[in-house]
Protein backbone atom coordinates (compact mmCIF):
# COMPACT_ATOMS: atom_id res chain seq x y z
CA UNK A 1 0.00 0.00 0.00
CA UNK A 2 1.36 3.40 -0.89
CA UNK A 3 2.35 5.65 2.03
CA UNK A 4 0.18 8.59 0.97
CA UNK A 5 -2.94 6.44 0.96
CA UNK A 6 -2.32 4.97 4.43
CA UNK A 7 -1.42 8.45 5.75
CA UNK A 8 -4.84 9.67 4.62
CA UNK A 9 -6.47 6.81 6.52
CA UNK A 10 -4.88 7.75 9.87
CA UNK A 11 -5.38 11.41 10.00
CA UNK A 12 -9.15 11.18 10.07
CA UNK A 13 -10.83 10.96 13.45
CA UNK A 14 -12.49 7.53 13.28
CA UNK A 15 -9.48 5.52 12.05
CA UNK A 16 -7.21 7.18 14.61
CA UNK A 17 -9.69 6.47 17.40
CA UNK A 18 -9.98 2.86 16.23
CA UNK A 19 -6.26 2.31 16.78
CA UNK A 20 -6.25 4.07 20.16
CA UNK A 21 -9.32 2.10 21.30
CA UNK A 22 -7.70 -1.18 20.24
CA UNK A 23 -4.51 -0.20 22.07
CA UNK A 24 -6.41 0.57 25.26
CA UNK A 25 -8.61 -2.54 25.24
CA UNK A 26 -7.54 -5.14 27.78
CA UNK A 27 -8.72 -8.18 25.84
CA UNK A 28 -9.61 -8.94 22.24
CA UNK A 29 -12.10 -6.64 20.58
CA UNK A 30 -14.59 -7.40 17.82
CA UNK A 31 -15.40 -5.09 14.93
CA UNK A 32 -19.01 -4.69 16.13
CA UNK A 33 -17.97 -3.61 19.65
CA UNK A 34 -15.31 -1.30 18.20
CA UNK A 35 -17.98 0.34 16.02
CA UNK A 36 -20.13 1.00 19.10
CA UNK A 37 -17.22 2.39 21.12
CA UNK A 38 -16.24 4.94 18.48
CA UNK A 39 -19.82 5.65 17.31
CA UNK A 40 -19.36 4.46 13.76
CA UNK A 41 -21.18 2.07 11.45
CA UNK A 42 -20.06 -1.55 11.38
CA UNK A 43 -19.49 -1.51 7.61
CA UNK A 44 -17.29 1.60 7.83
CA UNK A 45 -15.23 0.03 10.64
CA UNK A 46 -14.71 -3.18 8.66
CA UNK A 47 -13.63 -1.24 5.56
CA UNK A 48 -11.03 0.72 7.54
CA UNK A 49 -9.85 -2.41 9.39
CA UNK A 50 -9.27 -4.16 6.07
CA UNK A 51 -7.06 -1.26 4.95
CA UNK A 52 -5.20 -1.41 8.26
CA UNK A 53 -4.72 -5.16 7.90
CA UNK A 54 -3.22 -4.69 4.42
CA UNK A 55 -0.86 -2.09 5.92
CA UNK A 56 0.22 -4.58 8.61
CA UNK A 57 -1.32 -2.73 11.57
CA UNK A 58 -4.04 -5.10 12.76
CA UNK A 59 -4.67 -8.84 12.74
CA UNK A 60 -7.96 -10.67 12.54
CA UNK A 61 -7.78 -13.82 14.67
CA UNK A 62 -10.67 -16.16 14.04
CA UNK A 63 -12.15 -17.73 17.20
CA UNK A 64 -15.07 -19.86 16.17
CA UNK A 65 -17.46 -17.65 14.22
CA UNK A 66 -15.96 -14.43 15.59
CA UNK A 67 -12.90 -12.49 14.50
CA UNK A 68 -10.93 -10.93 17.35
CA UNK A 69 -8.91 -7.83 16.51
CA UNK A 70 -5.37 -7.30 17.75
CA UNK A 71 -2.75 -4.72 16.92
CA UNK A 72 0.56 -5.75 15.40
CA UNK A 73 3.79 -4.30 16.80
CA UNK A 74 3.67 -1.64 14.09
CA UNK A 75 0.02 -0.90 14.92
CA UNK A 76 0.80 -0.60 18.64
CA UNK A 77 3.59 1.85 17.93
CA UNK A 78 1.40 4.05 15.72
CA UNK A 79 -1.49 3.90 18.21
CA UNK A 80 0.88 5.01 20.96
CA UNK A 81 2.02 7.99 18.86
CA UNK A 82 -1.58 8.98 18.09
CA UNK A 83 -2.56 8.65 21.75
CA UNK A 84 0.39 10.85 22.75
CA UNK A 85 -0.56 13.48 20.18
CA UNK A 86 -4.18 13.38 21.35
CA UNK A 87 -3.19 13.83 25.01
CA UNK A 88 -0.76 16.63 24.07
CA UNK A 89 -3.53 18.55 22.33
C-alpha positions in Angstrom: 0.0 0.0 0.0 1.4 3.4 -0.9 2.3 5.7 2.0 0.2 8.6 1.0 -2.9 6.4 1.0 -2.3 5.0 4.4 -1.4 8.4 5.8 -4.8 9.7 4.6 -6.5 6.8 6.5 -4.9 7.7 9.9 -5.4 11.4 10.0 -9.1 11.2 10.1 -10.8 11.0 13.5 -12.5 7.5 13.3 -9.5 5.5 12.1 -7.2 7.2 14.6 -9.7 6.5 17.4 -10.0 2.9 16.2 -6.3 2.3 16.8 -6.3 4.1 20.2 -9.3 2.1 21.3 -7.7 -1.2 20.2 -4.5 -0.2 22.1 -6.4 0.6 25.3 -8.6 -2.5 25.2 -7.5 -5.1 27.8 -8.7 -8.2 25.8 -9.6 -8.9 22.2 -12.1 -6.6 20.6 -14.6 -7.4 17.8 -15.4 -5.1 14.9 -19.0 -4.7 16.1 -18.0 -3.6 19.6 -15.3 -1.3 18.2 -18.0 0.3 16.0 -20.1 1.0 19.1 -17.2 2.4 21.1 -16.2 4.9 18.5 -19.8 5.7 17.3 -19.4 4.5 13.8 -21.2 2.1 11.5 -20.1 -1.5 11.4 -19.5 -1.5 7.6 -17.3 1.6 7.8 -15.2 0.0 10.6 -14.7 -3.2 8.7 -13.6 -1.2 5.6 -11.0 0.7 7.5 -9.9 -2.4 9.4 -9.3 -4.2 6.1 -7.1 -1.3 4.9 -5.2 -1.4 8.3 -4.7 -5.2 7.9 -3.2 -4.7 4.4 -0.9 -2.1 5.9 0.2 -4.6 8.6 -1.3 -2.7 11.6 -4.0 -5.1 12.8 -4.7 -8.8 12.7 -8.0 -10.7 12.5 -7.8 -13.8 14.7 -10.7 -16.2 14.0 -12.2 -17.7 17.2 -15.1 -19.9 16.2 -17.5 -17.7 14.2 -16.0 -14.4 15.6 -12.9 -12.5 14.5 -10.9 -10.9 17.3 -8.9 -7.8 16.5 -5.4 -7.3 17.7 -2.7 -4.7 16.9 0.6 -5.8 15.4 3.8 -4.3 16.8 3.7 -1.6 14.1 0.0 -0.9 14.9 0.8 -0.6 18.6 3.6 1.8 17.9 1.4 4.1 15.7 -1.5 3.9 18.2 0.9 5.0 21.0 2.0 8.0 18.9 -1.6 9.0 18.1 -2.6 8.6 21.7 0.4 10.8 22.7 -0.6 13.5 20.2 -4.2 13.4 21.4 -3.2 13.8 25.0 -0.8 16.6 24.1 -3.5 18.6 22.3 
